[in-house]
Amino acid sequence: MDESSGLTARFEEHRSHLRAVSYRMLGSLSEADDAVQEAWLRLNRSDTGDSDIENLGGWLTTVVSRVCLNMLRSRESRREDSMDAYPTDPAVSREDAVDPEQEAVLADSVGLALLVVLDTLAPAERLAFVLHDLFAVPFDEIAPMIERSPAATRQLASRARRRVKGAPLVPDADLTRRRGVVDAFLAATRGGSFDALVTLLHPDVVLKADPAVAPTPAPILLTGAVTVARAAMAAMQRAHSTRPALVDGSVGLAMAPLGRLRLVLRFTIEDGLITEIDVVAEPERLGALDLAVLDA
């Protein structure tokens, strides 16, 4: 095996790990593949041979993390959802196109709520949290990537962790009961179980929805269990990309296809029945919500 083939083979041993790190950093499979490709290019251009790198996996993780950090900073400064692809190299080529189904499965395996919350973090916070909490990289190795001390890096990760976990504003027992109602609402909507859905709704339930949901010129207002249940059935397809999340300290639902937040459902629950549903879809309102991951 020649040197070039050997280098390619050794890189491929680390590809899946690098892709996993990049995807959690960027929340986009195409961008993650671009970051992995750039790591390959940098290795291939390096004057130092892979045999001279004591820990190739660690070296590649550092490189791909720095690439992701630059992509996040560029995204933040330009306020765009994507970045131009890096040039490709025939030696280690990625797929010509990302399979939406594959990305949906990957987003679900990582956790849609986690991807949504990670997207609200500053680039350095996201890097510190992802590398330390999700991949057990020591703070001493993370610190040089973001030009901070290990202590400052630890603080960044801690702050990010608090954002990810959130702080429930209701007692645990009440949170558990509300979670049961919201889970049942989601299951009934996904399964098209109209009667089961009606039993979860107060007879005088009120649904309010932003104009962006339909879209319509004015906000939507629906009343009555049967009317609201019918509206939920009409949104059955959306329910498949919807997951429970902690919304402003209580249990809600976040619809985030491929990890991109589109709308949030906030619930008012009294005596085990849903009395009000607020469907938030306007970007300004979504940005003002305090979202966090809801433990299983």
FILUMFI-927654 format. One record per residue: x, y, z of N, C-alpha, C, CB in turn. Coordinates in steps of 0.2 Angstrom, whole numbers, plus 2048, in hexadecimal, padded with zeros to 3 digits. Glycine has a CB too. Layout:
N
XYZXYZXYZXYZ...
REM end
This chain:
296
8047FA8008008008008048068007FB80080680380B7FB8078117FB8058168018078147F480A81B80180982080780282380780E8258078008258007FA8298007F48248017F982B7F87F481E7FF7EE8198017EE8188087EF8137FD7F481780B7F48168137F181C8177FB8158157F38228147F08288187E98288177F382E8157E68278117DF8278107DC8218157DD8258097DF81C8157DC8168197DB8188207E08108187E181B8237E181D82A7DC82382B7E882082C7DB8278267D682D8277CF82A8287D68328227CE8258237C78228237C581E82A7C781D81D7CA81C82D7C98198347C681E8397CF8168377C78248387C582A83C7BF82E8397CA82E83E7BD82C8337B88308307B18308347B682D8297AF82B8367A882B83A7A882F8407A682383B7AE82E8447AE83284A7AF83A8487B583084E7B283C8437B38438417AC84583F7B884483C7A884183B7A284383979D84483F79F83E83479E84084479984084A79B84784D79A83A84E7A184984E7A384F8517A185584D7AB84F8527A28558477A085A84379885B8427A385983C79585684278D85784278A85A84878A85084178D85884E78B85B85478D86285578D85785A79386485279586B85279186F84D79C86B85078F86C84778C87084278586F84179086F83C78286984377B86884277986783B77786D84577D86683677C86582F78186082C77D86C82B77E85B82978285682778685882177D85082578485C81D78885E81778E86281978486281278D86781E79286B82179786682578F87082679486182979985D82C79D85982779485883079A85782279F85381D7A485881A79A8508177A285E8197A78638177AD86481C7A386A8157AB8648227B08658277B585F8277AD86682E7B28598277B68538277BA8538207B184D8277B885581B7BC8568157C285A8167B785880F7C08608197C686581A7CB86281F7C386B81D7C985E8237CE85B8287D28568247CA85782D7CF85281F7D384E81A7D88528167CF84A8167D68588147DA85C80F7E085E8137D686280D7DF86081A7E486381E7E985D8207E28668247E78578217EB8528227F085081C7E784C8247EC8508167F084E8107F585480E7EB84E80A7F485A8107F985F80E7FE8608147F586680D7FD85D81980285E81F80985B81D7FF85A82580E85F81F81585C81E81685682381A86282081285682881385182D80F84B82B81185383481284582A80F83F82880B83C82E81483A82680683882C8018368318058318367FB83282E80A82E83480E82A83881282E83E81382583481383483C81683984181183C84681A83E83D80B83B84580683E84A80483884F7FF84084680683A85580583585A7FE83285B8088378617FA83785B7F283585C7EF8388567F08388637EE8358507EB83784A7E483984C7EB8328457E08358507D98368517D883D8557D68318557DD83E85A7DC84485D7DE84A8597E18448637E38498547E584F8507E085184B7EC84D84C7DC84C8487D784D8447D18508477D58468407CF84E84D7CA8518517CB8588527C984D8587D185A8547D38618557D286584F7DA8628587D58628497D48668437CD8678417D886283D7C98618417C286283F7BE8678447BE85B83F7C086784A7BD86B84F7BE87284D7BF86A8567C487484B7C687B84A7C287D8437CE87B8497C287883E7BE87A8387B787B83A7BF8748337B487783E7AD8788407AC87F8447AA8728457B18818487B088784C7B088D8477B68878517B588C8427B589283D7AE8928397BB8918387AB88C8377A588C8347A088F8387A388583279F88E83E79A89084379B89884379B88D84A7A189A8447A28A18457A08A583E7AA8A38467A28A28397A08A58327988A58327A38A182C7958A083478E89F83378B8A583878B89883678E8A583E78B8AA84378C8B184078E8A98497928B383D7938BA83B78F8BC83579A8BB83978D8B78317898B882B7828B782B78C8B48257808B383177A8B18337768AD82D7758B883477A8A982A7788A482577789D82877D8A581F77389982477289282777888D82476C89082577C89081F78088B81C78788F81A77D88781678C88B81879288D81679488A80F79788D81B79888E80B79A88B80579E88480779E89080179E87F8027A18798037A987A80279F8747FF7AC8768067B48768057B58727FF7B787380B7BB8737FC7BD86F7F67BD8687F77C38727F27BC8647F27BC85D7F37C385A7F17B68597F07C48547F37CA8517F17C984A7EF7D08517F67CB8477E97C98417E67CB83B7EB7CB8407E07D083C7EF7D38377F37CE8347F87DA8397F67CB8397FB7C68388007BF83C7FF7C88398087BB8397FA7B583D7F87AF83B7FD7B483C7F17AB8417FE7A583F80279F83F7FD7A384580779983D7FF79483C7FB7928427F778D83A7FF7908427F178E8487ED78884B7F078D8467E67848487F377E84B7F677C8487FC77884C7F177A84C80177884980777184680777884E80D76F84080976983D80976584080F76983580A75F84480D75B84781275984281875584A80F75783B81575583681A75B83481F75383081676183481C76783282076883882576D83281C76783E82376884482876284482D76884A82475C84282B75784283075883D83575084082C75A83783375C83183876283383D75E82B83476783783A76C83983E76A83E84377283C83A76684384176384884575F84584B75F84D84175B84084975783D84F75C83985375283884B76183685176583285576983785A76A82E85176B83D85876F84185C76A84586177284785876484685F75F84986375D85086076184A86A75785185D75585785A75585D85F74E85685775385C86575386186A75A86386B74F85F87175F85E86C76686086D76986486876A85A86E76786286176A86685C76786D85C76886385576086E85E75D87585E76187986375687485F76287686976587A86E76C87C86D76587687577087786A77787886877787E86377A87286577287F85F77288485A77288B85D76D88385576F88B86376F89286777589486A76989186C77A88F86B78089186E78589586A78488A87178989886D78F89C86A7948978677928A186F79789886279C89385F7A18908647A089685A7A48948687A989186D7A588D8727AD89787179F88F87579B88B87979A88487679588F87C79788487079587E86D79B87986C7928808667A187C86A7A78788697A98758707AD87C8667A98798757AB87687C7A687187F7AB87C8817A087287E79B86D88079B86787C79487088079B86787579B8618717A185D87279B86386A7A78608727AD85C8737AE85987A7B38618717AC85D87F7AD85A8867A88568887AE86088B7A185888879C85488A79A84F88679685988B79A84F87F79884A87B79E84587879584D8757A48488797AA8448767AF84387B7AC8468707AE8468817B38458877BA8478857B483E8887BB84D8817C18508807C38548867C18548797C98548887CB85888E7CB85F88D7D28558917CA8638927CA86A8917D186D88F7C786E8977D686A8917DD86C88F7DE86C8887E28688937DA8678847DB86687D7D686B8797DA85F87B7D186C87C7CC8718797CE87887A7C587087D7D187A87F7D38818817D688487B7D78828877DC8818787E08858737DB88686C7E68808717D688286B7D28828657CE8898657CD87C8657CC88B86B7C889186C7CC89786F7C28908707D38968707D789B8737D589D87A7D88A186E7D389887E7D189A8857D58958897C98998867D58978907D88938957D488D8967DA89789B7D78878997D388189A7CD88389F7D787C89D7CE8888A47C988A8A97C488D8A57CC88E8AE7C58928A17C089689D7BC8918997C389B8997C088C8967BC8878917B78838957C188388E7B988189B7B587E8A07AF8828A17B887C8A67AF8888A27AA88C8A47A588D89E7AC8938A67A888D8987A488D8927A08878917A888E88C7A388189279F87B89279A87B8977A487589379B87D89D79687D8A37908818A17998808A979288789E78C88C89C78888989778F89389A78B88589278888288C78387C88F78D87F88778687989478387389777C87589A78786F89C77D87B89E77787E8A177188089C7788848A577488289676F88489176C87E88E77288888B77087988D76D87288A76886F88F77386E88876A86F89576686B89A76086F89C76A8698A076087689C75B87A89E75987A8A675587889A75487D8A875287D8AF74A87D8AF7558838B27478778B07408778B173D87C8B673E8708B373887F8B47358848B972F8818BD73288A8B572E87A8BC7298778C072C8718C37238748BB72986E8C972B8698CD72C8628C87278678D373185E8CA7328588C672C8548C57378548C97278538CA72184F8C971D8528C471E84E8D071C8598C471885C8C071B85C8B97178648C272185D8B872485C8B17238558AE72C85D8B27248508B37228498B071B8488AE7248448B671684B8B170F84B8AF70E84E8A970B84D8B57118548A87108588A271485589C71385F8A371A85189D71D84E89871984889672484B89B71584589A71183F89870B84289470E83C89E70884789570384A89170684C88A6FF85089470B85088A70E85288471084C87F71485788571384788371584187F70F83E87C71983C88470A83D88070483A87D70183E8776FE8398837018458786FF84987270384886C70085187470A84786D70E84686770D83F86471584786970C83A86870B83386670483386270B82E86B6FF8368656F88368616F883A85B6F38398666FC83F85B6FC84385470083F84F70084A85570683C85170A83884C70683284A71083684F70282F84E6FE82984C6F882A8496FD8258526F68318496EF8328466E983084A6EE82F83F6EA8308516E582D8566E18338586E982A85C6DC8358546D883A8556D483A85C6D283B8506D183485D6CE8348646D283486A6CA82D8646D88318696DD83286F6DF8398706E382D86D6E083D86A6E284486B6DC84886E6E38478646D684786C6D184B86F6D084A8776CA84886C6D28448796D18428806D78468846D283B8826DC8488816E184C8846E08538846E884B8806DB8568816D985D8806D485F8846D885F8796D48648886CE86788B6C98698866D086D8906C28688886BD86A8836BE8718806B68698866C08758846C187C8826C887E8806BE8818876CC87A87E6D387B87D6D38808786D687587B6D98848786DA88A8746E18898706DA8918776E188986A6E78898666E988F8636E78838616EF8928646F18998616F789785D6F289E8666F78998576FD8988536FF89E84F6FC89284E70689F84E7098A484A7078A48437108A584B7068AA8407048AA8387098A58347048B18367108A58367158A183371389A83271B8A283670F89783770D89083770A88E83070988E83D70589282E70188F8287048908216FB89382870789681F70689D8227008A082170C8A18206FE8A58256F88A88246F98B08256F28A68296F58B48236F68BB8256F58BD82C6F18C08216F18B98306F08BB8376F28B583B6E98BE8386F38B68426F38B08466ED8AB8466F48B284D6EE8A58476E98A08476E689F84E6EC8998446E089E84F6DD89D8556D78988546D98A48586D88928586D388D8586D188B85F6D68868546CB88985F6C88878666C48818656C488D8696C487D86B6C087786B6C587186A6BB8778676C486B86E6C886686D6C78628666C58608726C28628636C185F85D6C58638576BA85E85B6C48698576C786E8526CE86E8536C48758536D186E8596D886E85A6DB8678586DA8708616D786285A6DA85B8586DA85A8516D585685B6D585D84D6D585C8466DC8608436CF85F8436DD8668466E386A8436E98668456E38718476EA86384B6EF85F84C6F08598476EF85C8536EB8568456EB8508406EE85383A6E484D8406EC8598386EE85C8326F685D8326EB8628306F985D83870085E83870385883A70186483E70085283970384C83B70A84B8386FE84683870B84D83171284C82E71785083271184E82771585683471A85A83871C85683F71786183971885384171984F84871F84B84871384C84A72084884272684384272D84684272683F83B72D84D84273385184373385584973585583D72E85384E72D85785472F85285A72685985473285585F73485286573385686B73C85086473285387173185787773885B87973085287D73786187C73C86587E73A86988473E86987873F86B88773D87088D73D87788A74387089273787A88A73588088773388588D72F88088273888A88E73688F89373588C89A73189489173988689B7388838A273387E8A27388888A772F87D89D72A87889D72A87389772387B89E72686E89772686989272286C88B72386389472686C88672386E87F72586987A72487587E72386B87472686786E72986C86972086486A72F86986673386D86173386985B73A86F86473186D85573186A84F73786C84C72B86B84B73C86784A74286984874586484274886A84D74286583C74486083774C86183674186183175085B83675785B83575A86083A75985E82E75786184075A86584675986C84576186384675686E84075587683F74E87784275587783774E87C84774787D84A74388184574988285073C87F84573788284173188584573587D83C72F88184A72A88384E72A88085572388284B72788385A72688086171F88086372B88486571D87B86771787B86A71787C87171387486871488187471488287B70D88087E71688987D70D87C88370787988670587C88D7078728866FE87E88E6FC87F8956F88798966F78868956FA87689C6F686F89E6F38708A56FB86989E6ED86F8A66EA86F8AC6E68698AD6E58758AC6E78668B36E385F8B56E485A8B06DC8618B66EA85A8AD6EC8548A86E98558A16E984E8AA6E685B8A06E385D8996E68638966DB85E8996E78638906EA86988C6E586E88B6EE8678856E687488E6E187988E6E387F8896E087D8956EA87F8876EC8848826F288287F6ED88B8866F38838786F98818746FB8878716F787B86F70188987270488F86E70988D86970789487370788E86370C88B85D71089185B70888885771789185D71B89685B71F89585572089786171F89985072389884A72689E84771E8958447248A484A7288AA84872F8AA84A7248B084A7348AC84673B8AB84873C8AF84E73F8AE8427398B584F73B8B98557388B685B7378C08547338B385B7308AF8617348A98627298AE8607368A585D73A89F85E7418A186173B89C8577448A785F74A8A986274A8AB86974D8AF85E7448AD86B7438AF8727418A987773D8B48737408A387473E89E87974589B87C73B89887574489888274989588674888E88574A89788D74C88B88074C88487F75188088274C88387775087A88475587588775386E88675587688E75786988675686288575286088B75D85E88574D85C88A74985988F74B85289074185988D74D85089675084989874A84489675284989F74C83E89474883989374483789A74B833890
REM end
